[in-house]
């Protein structure tokens, strides 16, 4: 799956996960994520792999 497609799927989740794309790599700005929100990223990544 391309990084752009991954970013699109993450954005469309019930709890959207916002990421960026650069040189076909997905990027998360962890400075904007609270510690208790990391699980949303992990769960989102699991969901889009199915």
WOWO-V216868 format. One record per residue. N is the residue number from 1. SS is DSSP state (alpha for helix, beta for strand, coil for the rest). OMEGA is omega in whole degrees, -180 to 180 (999 if undefined). Layout:
BEGIN
n=N ss=SS omega=OMEGA
n=N ss=SS omega=OMEGA
END
This chain:
BEGIN
n=1 ss=coil omega=179
n=2 ss=coil omega=178
n=3 ss=alpha omega=179
n=4 ss=alpha omega=179
n=5 ss=alpha omega=178
n=6 ss=alpha omega=179
n=7 ss=alpha omega=179
n=8 ss=alpha omega=180
n=9 ss=alpha omega=178
n=10 ss=alpha omega=-178
n=11 ss=alpha omega=-176
n=12 ss=coil omega=179
n=13 ss=coil omega=176
n=14 ss=coil omega=171
n=15 ss=coil omega=-175
n=16 ss=coil omega=174
n=17 ss=coil omega=-176
n=18 ss=coil omega=-180
n=19 ss=coil omega=175
n=20 ss=beta omega=179
n=21 ss=beta omega=176
n=22 ss=beta omega=179
n=23 ss=coil omega=-180
n=24 ss=coil omega=172
n=25 ss=beta omega=178
n=26 ss=beta omega=-176
n=27 ss=beta omega=174
n=28 ss=coil omega=176
n=29 ss=coil omega=-174
n=30 ss=alpha omega=174
n=31 ss=alpha omega=-178
n=32 ss=alpha omega=-177
n=33 ss=coil omega=176
n=34 ss=coil omega=-177
n=35 ss=alpha omega=-179
n=36 ss=alpha omega=178
n=37 ss=alpha omega=-180
n=38 ss=alpha omega=-179
n=39 ss=alpha omega=177
n=40 ss=alpha omega=179
n=41 ss=alpha omega=-179
n=42 ss=alpha omega=-179
n=43 ss=alpha omega=178
n=44 ss=alpha omega=178
n=45 ss=alpha omega=177
n=46 ss=alpha omega=-177
n=47 ss=alpha omega=-175
n=48 ss=alpha omega=178
n=49 ss=alpha omega=-179
n=50 ss=coil omega=999
END
